[in-house]
């Protein structure tokens, strides 16, 4: 930590009072940079936690400390023995609600019919005298839950929508990001690294895939193909640049979106909806008939009960999907804090991921120097554990409250860091130098040539003259002279 207080001035005055040492120096022009020093540690720029979205028991752990992961990769799976039974009951409740809806007597096509009361008498508006009309239909629609390309269609006219959904898990499958993936298991991953491009070949398929994840000491790999134009489930081989077969797998949708349906018979698939077609959220994909007896759409109470049953089932389905705990970002696993068999509660922290968005350094700067530090200033750092390794950064922000220890107060200075040596790891200690001021084309003399008395700063000239000077920036070695000297003159000390 740089100190220029009473002790430094006392040393300077003693030096000026001592007999001349016979040193001389010319007044020169150059650049001077004043710096503030501080020790610190390297930290990840981001380290988001991995949290449980539902309660359950840890059934499978798929990633460990140090594994490279991509956002959305499954890190571990939870189990909930009661959830499957709950879903089965909710599916039954939905069928009952659907049956109550289809029992309502209505007309077979969209048609307005005058309503009657419980005694069968026609109803009229009490204010206008106009007949009260009800809208009838036996048809509802399946709509796209999001934008994407149609990758699979599991239904055809006449199918029971709920039966298909329960058997396959979807009535249609969409690709939402225009990409596909291949997952390999049991490979020799020596030499593979995230970002490598490998050939992906199969029947009618000749493309490339980028390695986006390695796990299990390189025996598992995930590749991403930058197109979803290929058949879902197609068998492919993955080849190294030299043509060596690395492994085989199937092409799957990178970010799939299942289209669900919980009841009714498929009347027809909408024109233009086919494998490879693009659809947008809320587009009609297919039409459903509830039964041969059409649905009376104005029967609000029956429809509300059905909607409640459907919402309860969808909520349970969402909970089952949430049992798969995924990575919140691209990065490297810092920790998995649970083991198989552990019980966890909704919201519990299960681990953390070190993000791929770089590092930052937190420097501790003395209160005497912190007033000179501002966001945007350049920082040069050396790594204590790696001699010769330098890191460049920029002051991002300064903690508004200092930390006091043994009577000394210091402030945390957060420094953003650019690219660094791959050997630099989180938690390493660094020594930082913050450039708090720079003057170019400045008049410079050795700091040791300065003297100070009650009237201010002065220097001894080569001819013995004592000349008063004003100073600017000062470092341990050089001092800027703002008045009193000219370039080319010589000072003695």
N, C-alpha and C positions, 0 to 999 in steps of 0.2 A: 504494500500500500504506500503510495507516494505521500510524504509529509514535508511541508515547507513552512513550519511554524517557528517558534522562538528558538529552538535548538539549532535549526538550520541557519537562521540569521546570526546567532551568536557565533557559530563556526565561521561564517563569512567575515564577521567583524574581526575575529581573532586572526584570520588569515590575512586581512588587509593590514592589521597592525604589525604583523610579523615582517622581518626584513625581506626585501624583494628577492625572489627566487631566480630572477634573470630570464623568465619566460616572456616572450612577446608573441603577439598574434595580430594579423591584419584584420581590419573590419571588412567583411565580405557580404555579398548578397546571396540569398538562397531561400529555401523553404524550411519552415520550422513547424512542427506539429506538437502541440501539448497533449499529454495523455493522462488518463486516470486509470489506475490499476485496481483489479479485484479478482479474488479467487472465485471459483464456481464449479458447478457440476453440469454434465450433459443429461438432458431429459428428452424423451420422445415429444414431438410436437403435439401428438394426440395419443391417448391410451384409453379408448372407450371400454367400459365394462360390458360383460356378457351377462344378461339377466334372464331369469325364468319369467315367461309370460303367463304361465299357469302353474298350479301346484302339481307335484307328482314325485315319483321315485326315479332316480337315475338308473336307466336300464342299459345304456351303451355310451361309451366315450370314444369318439372317433378322431380326436385331435389332441395333441400334447404340446407341451412347452417347446417353442422353437419352430413349430410347423408353419409353413407358409399357407395362408388361406385367402380366399376371395370373399367379398361381400356376398352373403347368402349361402355360403358353404355350411353344411350341417356339422356342428362341433360335437354335439351329444344329443341323445334322445331320452326323453322322460317317459315314464309309463304311468297310466292311471287305470287300474283294474275296473273301476266303476263306470268309466266313461263310455266304453263300448256298450254296456248294458243300458246306460242312460240313452244313448243314441238309438238303440233298437226300440226302446219304449217310445221315444219321440217320433220315430218313423211310423210306429203303430198309431200314435195320437194323430199324426198328420193324415194317415189314411182314413181314420174315423171322421176327421174334420172334412176331408174331401168328400166322403160319402154323404155327410149331412148337406154339403153344398149341392151335390148332384141330385139329391132328393127333392129339391125345390122345383115345382112345376113351372116350366117356361116354354117358350116357342123355340123352334129350331134354327132360326136365323135372326140377325139383328132386326128388331121390329118393336115398335112402340104399341103397347096394349093398355087399355084403360084398366086401372087398378080397382080392386074390390075390397070390401071390408070382410071381417070374419064371418058375417052372415051371407056373404056372396053378393051384397049390394054394390053397385058401381059407386066409385068415390069421385067427389068434385071439390075444387078449390072453394073454400068458404067465403073468400073475398071476391073472386071474379066469376065463380060459377063454372069455370072451365073444367073439363075432365082431367083427372090426375092420371098421367101416363107413366108406365114403367118401360125401361129399355131391357130387352132380352137378348141373350146370345149363349151359344154353347162353346165359344172359342176363346182361348187366350194365347199369348205368344211367349216364346223363349227369346230373350234378347241378349246381345253380347254384353258381358260384364265389363269389357274394356276393349281397347284397340288391339288389333293383332292380325296375324295370318292364320287361316284355318289349316290345322295340321292333321286333324283326325275327326271323322264323323262316325259316331257309334250307333246312330239311330236311322231308321227308315220308316216310311209311312206304315201305320198299323202297330208299331211297337208300343209297349207299355213303358212310358218314360221313366217311371220310378224303378221298374225292374232293370232297365238298362243301366241307370245310374248306380244302383246298388251293386250290380255285377261288375261294371267296368270302372266306375268312379267318375265318369263324365258322360255327357251326351255329345259334346264336341270339345276339342282341345285347341287352344289358341297359343301361338308363339307371340310374345309381347315385345321382344327386343331385337328381332331379326337375326338371332344367332342360335347355334346349336352347340352341343358339347359331347365329348367322348370321355368316359371314365375308364381308366385302366387299373387293374389290380394284379398283384403278384408279379411285378416286373422288376428287372434289374435297372434301377434308375440312375446308375452311375453316369455322370456326365450331363444329366438333364438339369435344367435350371429354369425358373420362372421367366417367361418371355421368349423362350426358344420356339421357333417355328418348325413344325414337323409335317411331313406329307400324310394326308388322310385319303385312303383309296378303298373303293368298294365297287360293286356293280353299278356302273353309270356314275360313279363318284370319283373325282380326282381334284382334290382341293388341299388346303393347308389349314393347320390348326395351331394355335398358340398355347403353350404351357401356362396355365394360370394357377396351378396349385400342385404341390408335392406333399405327401404325407407318409407316415409309417416308414421313415428313413429312406424315402425314395422308392418304395415298392408300390405306392399308389400315386397315380398322376391324373390330373384333369386337364383336358384341352378344350379350347373354345374355337369354334368354327364361325367365321364372320358372315354366315348366311344361313337362312332357314329354308332354303329352296329344296332340300333333300328330304327323302321319305323318313318319317319318324320310325325309329327302330331298325333302320338299315344296318347291316353288319359291315364293319369297316376294319381295315388294318392301319396301324400307325407306324410310319417308317422314319428312320433317322436320315439325315442328309446323304449319307453314303449308301442308302438303300436297304440298310439292315432293318428287319422287322422288330419293332420294340414291343408291340402287343396288339391285341384285338379287342374290340368292344362294339357297342351299338351307338348310333347317332340318336341323341335325345334332345328335346327342346331345352334350351338354356334357361329360359324363364317362362315356364308354362302357366297357362291360366285355364282352369277347368270350367266348362259351362255346365251348370247343374239343372236338374228338373226333378220335381218330387211327386208328380202324379199326372194322370191323364194319358190319353192315347194320341200318338203322333198322327196328326192329320196330313202334314206335308212339310217339306223343307223349302225355305224361301228361295225363289228364283235367284240364281247367281251365287248362292252359298254352296261352295264346293271346295275340295282340297286345293290349297294354294291361294284361295281368294282372300283379299284383305277386307276386314270389317272394322267398323268403328263402334265405340261404346253406344249401347241402346239400339243398334241395328237389329231388326227382326231376323232371327236365324231359322226358326221353325214355328209351326202352329200346332196347338194341342186341343183336342176335343176331350171334354171331361167325361162324357158318356153319351149314349144315344139320347138321353134327356138333357136338353141344353141348360146352361147356367143362367139364373136370373141375377144379373149384375147389380140390381138395385137392392138386393136383400143384404143390407149392411151388416146386420148382426151375425149372420152366417159367415159372411166374408171376413169379418173381423176375427172370428174364432179360427178360421183357417189361416189367416195372416199371422196370428199369434203362434199357432202350432208350427208354421213354416219358419218364423223367426227363431223360435226356441231350438229347432233342429239345426238351423244354420249356425247359431251361436255354439252349439255343442260340436258341430263339425269344425268350426274355427278353433275351438279349444284343442281338438284332436290334432289339427295341423300345428298348433303352437307347441305341442310336445316335442317337436323337432327344433332344437335351439340352434340358431344360425349365427354366423359371424356378422357383426354390424358394419364391417368395412374390410377393405383389402389390407393385409398386413401379416404380422407374425404373432403367433400365440405367445403371450407373456406368461399366462398361468391358466390352469384349469383347477379350480379350488374344491371340486367335489369328486367323489368316487362312485363306482357302481354300487347301488343299494342305498345310497344316501337319500333321505327325504328332503325335499326343498319346497319352500312356499312361494307363491306368486310374488314376483318382485325381488326374490333373493339373487344376490350377485353370485355367479357361477365361475367367473374368470375375467380375463381382460385380453385385449388385442393391442399390440403396438402398431399404429397406423403407418402406412407407407408415405405419409406426407412430410417426412423429414424429421429434424431434431430442433431443439432449442436449448439454449444455455441460460442458466440463472446465475448471474454474478452477484457477489456481495460487495457493495461499494460503501466506503466510510462516509459518515455524515459530513465531514469536512470537504469531501469531494463531490458529493451527490448533486450539489447545486449547479455544477457545470455539465451534468449529463442531461441530454435531451434525446427524444425519439428521433431516429433517422441517422444518428452518428455511427460511423464505421467502427467495428470492433475486430481486433486481431487477437487470436487465442492460440496458445500452445497446450498440448495434451500431456499431462504429467507422466502418464504411463507409456507414451509413445514419443520418445525424443525425436525431434526433427519434423514431426507432423504438425502442420499449421491449419487452423480453421478460420475462415472469414465470416463475419456476421454483421448484423445491423441492430441497433437498439430498437426494440419494439415498444416496450412500456416500462414504467418505473413504479414500484409498489408505493402507495401513498403513506404507508405506516412502516417505520423501521423496526428492527429487532435489536434489543439491547442485551448484551452479555458482558459481564465483568466491567460494567460502566462504559462500554463502547457500543455505540449505536451504528448499525449498518442497514442499508436498504437493498432489497432484491431488485436487480435490473434484468429484465427478460430480453434475451437476444435471439433473433431469428437467424438460422444458420443455412447456408447454401449447401452444395454437395460437399461431402467429406470423405476421407479415407474409409474404406469398408471395415477397417479394424477398429474404428471409433465406435464404442458401445455406450448405451445408456448407463448413467451412474458414474462414468469416469470423471476425474477431477481435471479442471483446466485452470490456466492463468490467463486472464483477459486484460487487454489494453484498449481503452476507449479513447478515440481521437476526439477531444473536446474543443480543440481550436487549431486552425491552420492559417499561417500567413505566408504568402508567396512573395518573391522578390523583396524579402525583408533584409535589413541590415543586421548582421549577426556577429556576436563576439563570444568567446568562451565564457560560460557562467562563472568560472573561477576568477575571471578578471574583474568582476563586480565587487564594489565595496559599498558600505552603507554607514552613514552617521545620522545624527539627529536631524539634519537638513534633507536627507534623502540619499539617492544612489549617485555614485561617482566612479570614475575609472582613472587610472594613472596612465598618462601618455608616455611614449618612448622617450621624450625630452624631460620627463619628470613632472610635467604639468598635471594637476588634478582637475579633471573636467566633470561637471555635472551632466548627468544623462537621465532621460526618461526611458522606461522599459515597457515592452509589451509582453509577448508570450515568453515563458521561461521553462526550460527543461533542465535535467541534471547536467547536461553537457553544453547547451547553447542558450543564449538569451537574445531576444529581439530588442534592438535599440530604435526607439521611435523619434528621439531628438537628442542632439548633442554630438553626434559623430557623423562622419561621411565615409563612403566606401574608399578603401585604399589606405586610410589612416591606420596607425599601429598603436596598440595598447600594450602595456607592460604589467606583469603580475608575478 
